[in-house]
Amino acid sequence: MNITEIKPEIVDLALEAEERIEDQFKDIDDTAKENTLRVMKAFQNCKVSEACFAGTTGYGYDDLGRDTLDRLYAEVFGAEAALVRIGFVNGTHAITAALFALCRPGEKILSVSGEPYDTLRRAIGIDGDDFGSLKFYGIEYGQVNLNSNGEPDIPAIREALQDPSVKAVILQRSCGYGERRTLFIEDIRQICKTVHSVRDDVNIFVDNCYGEFTETMEPTHVGADLIAGSLIKNPGGGIAPSGGYVAGRKDLVERAAFRLTSPGIGGEVGSTLGNTRLMFQGFFMAPHIVAQALKTAVFAASMMELMGMKTSPSSSQPRSDIIQRISLGSGENMKRFCQGIQAGAPVDSYVSPEPWPMPGYDCDVIMADGSFIQGSSIELSADGPFKPPFTVFLQGGLTYESGRLGVMMAASAMVS
């Protein structure tokens, strides 16, 4: 199946789907305009220049571009400092470095958004007994689930904070592979206000993956002490080839840098190897690219609703991340959907995804990812655990026009 084989009834359905979501598209465009203004002001305030794009090698001492990029992220995210590095291999790596900045051995981190994302469970020590995990170093773990409405359980958080060993609160903004809703900035503001009112010695960390630029503020604007994320998701703008970031309070960012490199060295070294231009340009493009991904997600929800599928969030609901959950009901539907997304990709469109045992997960996972950058979640992809209820997690779309075609291909594959 190729892009010219979209069925006529799917073309008609797409036009109907778009008519239902005009108001949502306007809201997304308004958010992108405000975020673009904030990014543009920061570029000018940080005096980004051509000299910032020259790469360094070896130790990378006095790398103007690297240091300017740190200041740029800090200003855009309303933070004291930031650590933006190509040396972070993925979001899990950046988040793990941030987690080690929060606590000392013998202290406890408290998750207040339920269980963390699958790949963080072993880093924390919830699963397994890996050398070098937080558990290995004597850092304990506690958990408060969201309430029955999917909202922060403020009374339970207050109660859990009575434990004097709790020195850090962590929360995951996005749903990950879970069924809960994504946390909004106002949810995070409420959590931060509660924690800081009860304990002034507790650090608050937010896993910000998939959420950057979906609203007009970030968690560090509303009280979070530290955030982290991946550059091959939202803030890389589909251009950064790899990397991650940590941003927040200066002392915590420094501790995370010590984990990335070495105590006493931290963020003072690290060559950029000619990638700085791409990281600057990706961050500049990020508000617009995130808007394209959000439009693709809303369109996918509208299309699938018209086809009788359950979606979360629905096409009419507000969003705080780029992930769209679609419950497809059967393994066959899930395979066809992912194969259609792959067939609508610009890269590896001839590949047919199949479920496989992906490292870090307890079951087979199916993934469609025809991206220019391997594993880039800001480019159109669809994946999920291959088990009931066969929910696929769609994210990304560098342009709405191409994302729209990919969703139409997925719909065509399902009806065929």
C-alpha positions in Angstrom: 0.0 0.0 0.0 1.3 3.4 -0.9 0.3 7.0 -0.4 -1.7 7.1 -3.7 -4.0 4.2 -2.5 -6.0 6.1 0.1 -9.5 5.0 -0.3 -12.1 7.6 -1.5 -14.3 7.0 1.5 -11.4 7.9 3.8 -10.8 11.1 1.9 -14.4 12.1 2.5 -14.1 11.1 6.1 -11.0 13.2 6.6 -12.9 16.3 5.3 -15.7 15.6 7.8 -13.1 15.1 10.6 -11.5 18.4 9.9 -14.8 20.3 10.0 -15.3 19.1 13.6 -12.0 20.5 14.9 -11.7 24.0 13.5 -11.9 25.6 17.0 -9.2 23.3 18.4 -6.9 24.2 15.6 -7.3 27.9 16.4 -6.5 27.3 20.0 -3.3 25.4 19.0 -2.2 28.2 16.7 -2.7 30.8 19.4 -0.5 28.8 21.8 2.2 28.5 19.1 2.2 32.2 18.6 2.7 33.0 22.3 5.4 30.4 22.7 7.2 31.5 19.5 7.3 35.1 20.9 8.8 33.8 24.2 11.5 31.8 22.3 12.3 34.7 19.9 12.7 37.1 22.8 15.1 34.6 24.5 17.2 34.2 21.3 17.6 37.9 21.2 18.3 38.4 24.9 21.0 35.6 24.8 22.6 37.2 21.8 22.6 34.1 19.7 25.2 34.6 16.9 26.8 32.7 14.1 29.8 32.2 16.4 27.5 30.0 18.6 27.2 27.4 15.8 30.9 26.5 15.6 31.4 23.0 17.1 34.2 22.0 19.5 36.1 18.7 19.9 37.9 17.0 22.8 37.1 18.6 26.2 35.0 21.3 24.7 36.3 24.0 27.0 34.8 27.5 26.5 32.2 26.3 24.0 30.3 29.5 23.3 27.4 27.7 21.6 27.0 25.1 24.4 27.0 27.7 27.1 24.6 30.0 25.2 22.2 27.2 24.6 22.1 26.4 28.3 21.2 30.1 29.0 18.6 30.0 26.2 16.8 27.0 27.6 16.9 28.4 31.1 15.3 31.7 30.0 12.6 30.0 27.9 11.7 27.6 30.7 11.8 30.2 33.4 14.7 28.4 35.2 17.9 29.5 36.9 20.1 27.2 34.9 19.9 24.5 32.2 22.1 21.6 31.0 21.5 20.9 27.3 23.8 18.1 26.0 24.2 15.9 23.0 25.7 13.4 25.5 22.3 12.5 26.9 21.4 9.4 24.8 17.6 9.7 25.4 15.0 11.2 27.8 15.4 8.4 30.3 19.1 9.2 30.6 18.4 12.9 31.2 15.6 12.1 33.7 17.8 9.6 35.6 20.6 12.2 35.9 18.0 14.6 37.3 16.7 12.0 39.8 20.2 11.5 41.2 20.3 15.2 41.8 17.3 15.2 44.1 18.3 12.9 47.0 21.1 11.4 49.1 21.4 7.7 50.1 18.9 6.9 52.9 16.3 9.5 51.6 13.2 8.8 49.7 11.6 10.0 46.4 7.9 10.1 46.2 6.0 9.8 42.9 2.7 11.6 43.1 1.4 10.7 39.6 1.3 6.9 40.0 3.9 4.5 38.5 6.6 6.1 36.3 7.1 5.3 32.7 8.3 1.7 32.0 11.9 2.5 31.2 12.4 4.5 34.4 11.3 1.6 36.7 14.6 -0.1 36.6 16.5 3.1 36.8 14.7 3.8 40.1 14.8 0.2 41.3 11.0 -0.4 41.3 11.7 -3.4 39.0 14.9 -5.5 39.0 18.0 -5.1 41.1 20.3 -3.3 38.7 23.8 -2.1 39.6 23.7 1.7 39.8 20.0 2.2 40.2 18.6 4.6 42.8 17.7 1.6 44.9 21.3 0.3 44.6 22.5 3.6 46.3 20.0 3.3 49.1 17.4 5.8 47.8 14.0 4.6 48.6 10.8 4.9 46.6 7.2 5.8 47.6 4.1 6.4 45.5 0.8 8.3 45.6 -1.6 7.4 42.8 -3.9 9.9 41.1 -7.5 10.0 42.5 -10.4 8.2 40.8 -10.9 11.3 38.6 -7.3 11.1 37.3 -6.4 14.3 39.3 -3.6 14.8 41.8 -4.7 13.4 45.2 -3.8 16.4 47.3 -4.9 14.9 50.7 -2.8 11.8 50.1 0.2 13.9 49.0 0.0 15.9 52.2 -0.2 12.7 54.3 2.8 11.1 52.5 4.9 14.3 53.1 4.7 13.6 56.8 7.4 11.0 56.3 10.6 12.9 57.1 12.7 10.7 54.8 10.8 12.0 51.8 13.2 14.6 50.2 11.9 14.7 46.7 8.5 14.6 44.9 8.5 13.4 41.3 5.8 13.5 38.7 5.3 12.5 35.1 3.5 15.0 33.0 2.6 12.7 30.2 0.5 9.5 30.4 3.3 7.3 28.9 1.8 3.9 28.2 -0.8 4.5 30.9 -4.5 5.0 30.7 -4.6 8.1 32.9 -4.9 11.6 31.5 -2.0 13.9 31.1 -1.3 16.4 33.8 -1.8 20.1 32.9 0.3 23.0 34.1 -2.5 23.9 36.5 -2.3 20.4 38.0 1.4 20.8 38.4 1.0 24.3 39.9 -1.4 22.8 42.5 1.0 20.0 43.4 4.0 22.4 43.7 1.9 24.8 45.9 0.9 21.9 48.2 4.3 20.4 48.5 6.1 23.7 49.2 3.5 24.7 51.8 3.9 21.5 53.7 7.7 21.0 53.4 10.2 23.6 52.3 13.0 21.0 52.2 11.5 18.8 49.5 12.6 19.2 45.8 10.0 18.8 43.1 10.9 17.2 39.8 8.8 16.9 36.6 9.4 14.5 33.8 8.5 17.0 31.0 8.7 14.6 28.0 6.1 15.1 25.3 4.8 18.3 27.1 7.1 21.1 26.1 5.3 24.0 24.3 1.9 22.3 24.4 0.8 25.1 26.8 2.1 28.6 27.3 4.0 27.8 30.4 6.3 25.0 31.6 6.5 23.3 35.0 9.4 25.5 36.1 7.2 28.6 35.7 4.8 27.3 38.3 7.1 26.0 41.1 8.9 22.9 39.9 12.5 22.8 41.1 13.8 20.7 38.2 12.5 19.3 34.8 14.1 17.1 32.2 13.3 15.9 28.7 14.6 14.6 25.3 15.7 16.6 22.3 14.3 14.1 19.9 10.9 14.9 21.3 9.3 18.4 21.4 12.2 20.8 22.1 14.4 19.5 19.4 11.9 20.6 16.8 12.5 17.5 14.6 16.0 18.8 13.8 18.2 18.1 16.8 19.9 14.7 16.1 20.0 13.5 19.7 20.4 14.7 23.2 18.4 15.8 26.3 18.1 18.6 28.8 17.8 19.3 32.5 16.6 22.7 33.7 15.7 24.3 37.0 17.3 25.4 40.2 21.1 26.1 39.7 22.3 23.8 42.4 20.2 20.9 41.2 21.2 21.3 37.6 24.9 21.2 38.7 24.3 18.0 40.6 22.7 16.5 37.4 25.8 17.6 35.5 28.0 15.8 38.0 26.0 12.6 37.2 26.3 13.1 33.5 30.0 13.6 33.6 31.9 13.5 36.9 31.8 15.3 40.3 34.0 18.3 40.0 33.7 18.5 36.2 30.0 18.7 35.6 28.9 20.9 32.7 32.2 22.7 32.2 33.2 20.2 29.5 31.5 18.3 26.7 32.3 19.0 23.0 29.4 19.6 20.7 31.0 18.1 17.6 29.3 20.4 15.1 25.7 19.8 16.3 25.1 23.1 18.0 23.4 24.8 14.9 20.9 21.9 14.7 20.1 22.2 18.4 19.6 26.0 18.2 17.5 25.7 15.1 15.4 22.9 16.4 14.6 24.8 19.6 13.6 27.8 17.5 11.3 25.7 15.4 9.9 23.8 18.4 6.7 25.8 19.1 5.6 25.5 15.5 6.5 21.8 15.2 4.7 21.0 18.4 1.6 22.8 17.0 1.8 20.5 13.9 2.0 17.5 16.1 -0.9 18.6 18.2 -3.0 19.2 15.1 -2.1 15.7 13.8 -3.2 14.2 17.1 -6.5 16.1 17.2 -7.2 15.1 13.5 -6.4 11.4 14.3 -8.8 11.5 17.3 -11.6 13.0 15.1 -11.0 10.4 12.4 -11.0 7.5 14.7 -14.1 8.7 16.6 -16.0 8.8 13.3 -14.8 5.2 12.7 -16.2 4.2 16.1 -13.0 4.0 18.1 -12.5 5.2 21.6 -9.9 8.0 21.9 -8.2 9.8 24.8 -8.1 12.7 24.9 -11.1 13.1 22.6 -10.9 15.5 19.6 -12.7 18.2 21.6 -10.6 18.0 24.8 -7.7 20.3 25.7 -4.2 18.8 25.7 -0.9 19.1 27.6 1.2 16.6 25.6 1.4 15.4 22.0 0.3 11.8 22.7 -3.0 10.5 21.3 -4.4 7.2 22.7 -6.6 5.2 20.4 -8.2 2.0 21.7 -8.4 -0.3 18.6 -10.0 -3.3 20.2 -8.0 -6.1 18.6 -4.4 -7.1 17.7 -5.3 -7.1 14.0 -6.6 -3.5 14.1 -3.5 -2.5 16.0 -1.2 -4.1 13.4 -3.1 -2.6 10.5 -3.1 0.9 12.0 0.7 0.8 12.7 1.4 -0.6 9.2 -0.7 2.2 7.7 1.2 4.8 9.7 4.5 3.3 8.5 3.3 3.2 4.9 2.5 6.9 5.1 6.0 7.8 6.4 8.7 9.5 4.3 11.4 7.0 5.5 11.2 3.2 5.4 7.6 3.3 4.1 8.1 -0.2 2.6 8.7 -1.7 6.1 5.8 -3.6 7.7 5.9 -3.3 11.6 5.4 -6.4 13.7 5.2 -6.9 17.5 8.6 -7.6 19.1 10.2 -7.9 22.6 11.5 -4.3 23.0 14.0 -3.9 25.9 12.5 -2.3 29.0 9.0 -3.7 28.5 7.2 -6.7 29.9 5.4 -7.7 26.7 5.9 -7.4 22.9 5.6 -3.9 21.5 4.7 -2.8 18.0 6.1 0.4 16.6 5.7 2.4 13.4 8.4 4.9 13.0 9.4 6.1 9.6 11.4 9.0 10.9 14.5 11.0 9.7 15.9 10.6 13.3 15.7 7.2 14.7 13.1 7.0 17.5 12.1 10.6 17.1 8.8 11.0 18.9 8.2 14.5 17.4 8.0 12.8 14.0 4.9 10.8 13.2 5.0 7.5 15.0 2.6 5.0 16.5 3.4 2.3 19.1 2.1 0.5 22.1 2.2 -2.7 24.1 0.7 -5.5 22.0 -1.8 -6.7 24.5 -5.5 -5.9 25.4 -7.0 -3.4 25.1 -4.7 -2.9 22.1 -4.3 0.8 22.6 -2.0 2.6 20.2 -0.1 5.7 21.2 0.2 8.1 18.3 2.5 11.1 18.5 4.3 13.6 16.4 4.0 15.0 12.9 6.6 17.4 11.5 3.9 19.0 9.3 0.2 18.7 9.7 -0.2 17.9 6.0 2.1 14.9 6.2 0.6 13.8 9.6 -2.8 14.0 8.1 -1.8 11.7 5.2 -0.3 9.2 7.7 -3.5 9.0 9.7 -5.5 8.6 6.5 -3.2 5.7 5.5 -3.8 4.1 8.8 -7.5 4.4 8.4 -7.3 2.9 4.9 -5.3 0.0 6.2 -7.9 -0.7 8.8 -11.0 -0.6 6.5 -9.2 -2.8 4.0 
